[in-house]
Amino acid sequence: ARPAQVVSLIMSDVVGDRLEFVASGPTVPNSQSKEDCHKILSKYNLASSLPESVKVVLSQPVIKMDREEDFAHVCNFIVGSNAIALEEAKRKSESLGYNTSVLSTVVSGDVRTVAKLYSLLIRYVCSVLAAANSQNVHASKLKDEILQMVGNMGLPDFHLDRCLELLEEAQSFRRPICFLAGGETTVQLQGKGKGGRNQE
């Protein structure tokens, strides 16, 4: 469309909202090199099955890389994403009287592992609220297990501290609490069964 002004309204389904990965990033500069292409083709053993036209392009000595200035006429706006949806859910929850926290916007990994993390978190919350002011050894063990899982899963923005603060406030002020989290889980396929993350 160059030189016309391009406005791209983007619905991101990618954890972290990196524009080059949303729908393959057609309106952002390509940062990949020819060597990156060869590595991917080699990794998945695809080089022999390429169309001739692709082989010709990849065999050329220099492939022109996209430059930022080539995209000066493009304005990209993320109008929908996991983070935006979580913020709106938080706002609505708070308007309904809940003490609310977004635990993470980038939960990822095997759905069974994530489900185990969420079940531990639910057990932890119930354990803390049931114990009220008494010392709760069971809750302490659950907290340690949660922290270990979060570390193993590599969730950089998991806000367990905020969860603890809300639990304390819930006990003091008797306000309901709401924890939100989002991201993208994966399923390890086995056999020829049907289903996905939700059915898993």
C-alpha positions in Angstrom: 0.0 0.0 0.0 3.0 2.3 0.1 3.1 5.3 0.0 -0.5 5.4 1.3 -1.0 5.7 5.1 -1.7 2.3 6.6 -3.5 1.9 9.9 -3.5 -1.6 11.3 -6.0 -2.4 14.1 -4.6 -5.6 15.6 -6.3 -8.3 17.7 -3.4 -10.1 19.4 -3.6 -13.8 20.3 0.1 -13.9 21.1 1.5 -13.9 24.6 3.5 -10.7 25.1 1.9 -9.0 22.0 5.0 -9.0 19.8 3.6 -7.6 16.6 6.0 -9.6 14.3 4.3 -12.8 15.6 0.6 -11.7 15.4 -0.7 -13.1 12.1 2.9 -13.3 11.0 3.3 -9.5 11.3 2.4 -8.3 7.8 2.6 -4.6 8.8 5.9 -4.6 10.8 9.5 -5.0 9.6 10.8 -8.5 9.3 13.8 -9.0 11.6 14.6 -12.5 10.4 17.6 -13.2 8.2 18.2 -15.8 5.5 20.3 -17.8 8.0 17.3 -17.9 10.3 15.2 -19.4 7.5 17.8 -22.1 6.8 18.0 -23.0 10.5 14.3 -23.5 10.7 14.2 -25.5 7.5 17.0 -27.7 8.7 15.5 -28.2 12.2 12.3 -29.5 10.7 13.9 -31.3 7.7 11.9 -29.2 5.2 14.6 -28.1 2.8 13.9 -30.8 0.2 10.1 -30.2 0.1 10.3 -26.4 -0.7 8.7 -25.0 -3.8 11.2 -24.0 -6.5 10.3 -20.3 -6.1 11.3 -20.4 -2.4 14.5 -22.2 -3.2 15.4 -19.5 -5.7 14.8 -16.7 -3.3 16.8 -18.4 -0.5 19.7 -19.1 -2.9 20.2 -15.5 -3.8 23.4 -14.0 -2.3 21.6 -11.1 -0.5 18.0 -10.8 0.6 16.9 -7.2 1.2 16.0 -6.9 4.9 13.1 -4.7 5.9 14.1 -1.4 7.4 12.2 0.6 10.0 12.0 3.6 7.6 10.2 1.5 5.0 7.3 1.3 7.5 7.1 4.9 8.4 3.7 5.1 6.7 2.3 2.3 9.0 0.6 2.8 12.3 0.0 -0.3 14.3 -2.6 -0.3 17.2 -3.3 -3.3 19.4 -7.1 -3.0 20.0 -7.6 -6.4 21.6 -5.2 -8.7 23.6 -5.0 -10.9 26.6 -3.6 -8.0 28.7 -6.4 -5.7 27.6 -9.1 -8.3 28.3 -7.6 -9.0 31.8 -7.5 -5.3 32.6 -11.2 -4.9 31.6 -12.1 -8.0 33.6 -10.3 -6.5 36.6 -12.1 -3.2 36.2 -15.5 -4.9 36.0 -14.7 -7.2 38.9 -13.8 -4.2 41.0 -16.9 -2.3 40.0 -18.9 -5.3 41.4 -17.1 -4.9 44.8 -14.4 -7.5 44.4 -10.8 -7.0 45.6 -9.1 -8.0 42.4 -5.6 -8.8 41.1 -4.2 -9.9 37.8 -1.8 -12.7 38.7 -0.2 -13.0 35.3 -0.8 -12.1 31.6 1.8 -14.6 30.3 0.8 -18.0 31.7 2.1 -20.6 29.3 3.2 -24.2 29.2 1.5 -27.6 29.3 -2.2 -27.3 30.3 -1.9 -30.0 32.9 1.0 -28.1 34.6 -1.0 -24.9 34.5 -4.1 -26.6 35.8 -2.1 -28.0 38.7 -0.8 -24.5 39.5 -4.3 -23.1 39.5 -5.6 -25.9 41.7 -2.7 -25.3 44.2 -3.6 -21.6 44.2 -7.3 -22.4 44.9 -6.3 -24.7 47.7 -4.0 -22.1 49.1 -6.6 -19.4 49.1 -9.2 -21.6 50.7 -6.6 -22.8 53.3 -5.7 -19.2 54.2 -9.2 -18.0 54.5 -10.3 -21.0 56.5 -7.4 -20.6 59.0 -8.2 -16.9 59.5 -5.9 -15.6 62.2 -4.3 -18.9 63.3 -0.9 -20.2 62.1 -1.5 -22.4 59.1 1.3 -24.8 58.3 -0.6 -26.4 55.4 -1.0 -23.0 53.7 2.7 -22.3 54.1 3.6 -25.6 52.4 1.2 -24.8 49.5 2.7 -21.4 49.1 6.2 -23.0 48.8 4.9 -25.5 46.2 3.3 -22.6 44.2 6.5 -20.6 44.3 8.5 -23.6 43.1 6.1 -24.3 40.3 6.1 -20.6 39.2 9.9 -20.7 39.1 10.0 -23.9 37.1 7.4 -22.6 34.6 9.4 -19.4 34.1 6.4 -17.0 34.7 8.2 -13.6 35.0 5.2 -11.6 36.0 3.3 -13.9 38.3 2.2 -11.6 41.2 1.8 -14.0 44.1 2.7 -11.2 46.6 -0.4 -9.2 45.5 -2.4 -12.4 46.0 -1.2 -12.5 49.6 -2.0 -8.9 50.2 -5.6 -9.4 48.9 -6.0 -12.4 51.1 -5.0 -10.3 54.2 -7.4 -7.5 53.1 -10.2 -10.1 52.6 -9.8 -11.3 56.1 -9.7 -7.8 57.6 -12.4 -6.1 55.6 -14.5 -9.1 54.6 -14.5 -8.2 50.9 -14.8 -10.9 48.2 -11.7 -11.5 46.2 -11.1 -12.2 42.5 -7.8 -13.5 40.9 -7.4 -13.3 37.2 -4.7 -14.8 34.9 -4.3 -15.3 31.2 -1.9 -16.6 28.6 -1.7 -19.5 26.3 -1.4 -23.1 27.3 -0.4 -26.1 25.1 -1.5 -29.7 24.9 0.7 -32.7 24.3 -1.2 -34.8 21.7 -1.2 -38.5 22.2 -2.9 -41.0 19.9 -5.6 -39.9 17.6 -8.1 -38.4 20.1 -9.9 -35.2 19.6 -10.1 -32.2 21.9 -8.0 -29.3 23.0 -6.9 -27.3 26.0 -10.4 -26.8 27.5 -11.3 -30.5 27.2 -7.9 -31.6 28.5 
